[in-house]
Amino acid sequence: MIIDIKLKDLKKPAEVSHIGKKHSIKECVYEFYNIVTGEILKYGQTSFNKSKMWIDRIYRQAGNIKGWEGGVLQGAAGADMYKHCAENWPDLRKDDVGIRIHDMFGKSKQECETKENELVKEYEKIHGHAPAGNIAKTNSYGPTDEAKTIYDGLFE
């Protein structure tokens, strides 16, 4: 199942979570896109969320796009989306943004990450680069070289 949300139809960021709950979305791959130009802003995935809010990661990212009554969400969670928008689309407002959610019911975190990586690679084939909001390849299995170097440095 694919769910398409237009942020212009919502009054509060929390409504994103209400939609996730309505459709029982726990594992998914999602894309933020500009509804005016069709440009993909970023791909993402979420699975096995311990939060009390449904599709919490999507809610936090959507809540950090300018244009919400009362301003963007406060706190560090989702602030990367605010930064990406400020750097790449300074005039973008929530009414210009849609979220396409691909339900991955019952899929593992690794399967969700694989699907996200496939979407990024497909975008790269067409455009020659990843979407501006995807600055790093998704891969949480095993430490990255950078993380391993930092970790090893703690115990020298």
HELIX and SHEET records of a PDB file:
HELIX    1   1 LEU A    7  ASP A    9  5                                   3    
HELIX    2   2 ALA A   14  LYS A   22  1                                   9    
HELIX    3   3 ASP A   56  ALA A   62  1                                   7    
HELIX    4   4 ALA A   79  ASN A   88  1                                  10    
HELIX    5   5 LYS A   94  ASP A   96  5                                   3    
HELIX    6   6 LYS A  109  HIS A  127  1                                  19    
HELIX    7   7 ASP A  145  LEU A  154  1                                  10    
SHEET    1   A 4 ILE A   2  LYS A   6  0                                        
SHEET    2   A 4 VAL A  97  ASP A 103 -1                                        
SHEET    3   A 4 CYS A  28  ASN A  34 -1                                        
SHEET    4   A 4 ILE A  40  THR A  46 -1                                        
END                                                                             
